[in-house]
Each structure stands twice: as C-alpha cells, then as structure tokens.
C-alpha cells in the first residue's frame, strides 16, 4: 500500500512473466521494476518480442504475472479493473459498423450499466473532446482511419477512467495522420490529466509524446533503460527537427540491448 500523499499511480516490482510454449518455458518479462506517477505520460518502447504488450496487459489485469508484485493506487489490478479505473485503446478501434459514432461511444456505458440519463451528456462531451461533434450520427465506414481511432479513444474515456492504456494505437496509420493524432492525443491528455501508458515500437513517437520512455529489450524481455524526456510542453511540430529532440531519439535508440 502507498501513503495517501504518494503520487505513484502504478507500482511494478520485479515483474516476471514466463509462458509455456511446446513444453518449453519462454521468458517474456524478467525483473521489471517501475513506478508510474499520477498524470504521467509513459511510453513502453521496444521491438517485437520485448514484452511491452505483455506488460500493458499485466497492468490491465488481462494477464497475471508469474512473479513480482503490481499495485494500482495501492490496490491490485483486479480491484482497479472492477472499479473501472482503466480505459483501453487497442491498435484497431474495433468499432461496430451498424452503430453510429455516438452509439459506439455509448456502448461501454451500456455494458457498465451507467444510468441512461447520463448517456447523452457523457457521449456529447467525449465527441467534443476528440473533435468529432459533427460526426456523431455517422457510421464508422464513413470515417477516415484517424477519425475512427479518435472514436476509439472517446469510447475508452467515456467510462471516466483514471488510467488510459494504449497498445500501439497509431501503428496502422500513415505518417501524416499519425503525427496529427499525436497532437490530438496530447491535447486530450492535457485536458483530462489521465495517467497514460502507451505502447509503441516507434522511437520518435515515444519521444514526442512522453514524459519518460521506458525501453524494453528482448531475450529475455527486460527494462533496459528509462529515459527522461525534458522537452517543454506543449509539444510542437517544430520540436521534431530540433537538436534536443534528435539527441533524445539517439539516446533512446542507444538504450536498446540484445536486439
């Protein structure tokens, strides 16, 4: 348990994850220790097979670690999940084609049995937050990929979680759309003050978005470095070409081990 004045939101202590594959033990994660602060934007960065998505799923209570301890606000991940403290955004927005944008955002409210009287206010506020107020009655097929992903973010935030978990949400998008969504996401984050844990394999993306970049290296999956991103906020497109930005990209790139 943490003290009430402790700003740690998520505490990972010596987390390990071993899978059994064809009768052999495969170590996905070993001895991952990390504290994530309230309101912090953290990226889990690494190549395929380094365990970054596994770690995100452990935080989300979708996987149980085989060793170590994790607490979320002093509680277990299961307790945090049952209290609806998580919102999750996946690589694909997984929208229902037969439901309008508004009805897609409303879906978790229905599942969570939120009072129907709250639907309209919550959905409209989420549409406004992600800049889609004019598209509430559209269907997913009528939206671009970037707009669909914004609907996914709005749906995750509709239940008013404290923590937003994002698993490579922009990796399938073109570079121009991805950079636009970076700025959209940072605006949403600044307005909502959520704790964000963001999985990516894109170094520049991680540096641009994050307060800290947690570098995971494979074989076995482990936390090889935590790099502070001391760029001023709000971030701007011009930063991407700055000396400071490129120095941080180089620092992060050189932090990988065993690739």
Helices and strands as residue ranges (DSSP letters): E 8-21, E 24-37, E 41-45, H 52-59, E 67-72, H 77-82, E 86-89, H 101-111, G 116-118, H 119-129, G 133-135, G 140-142, H 145-157, E 163-167, H 175-192, E 195-200, H 203-209, E 212-217, E 222-228, G 237-241, H 243-253
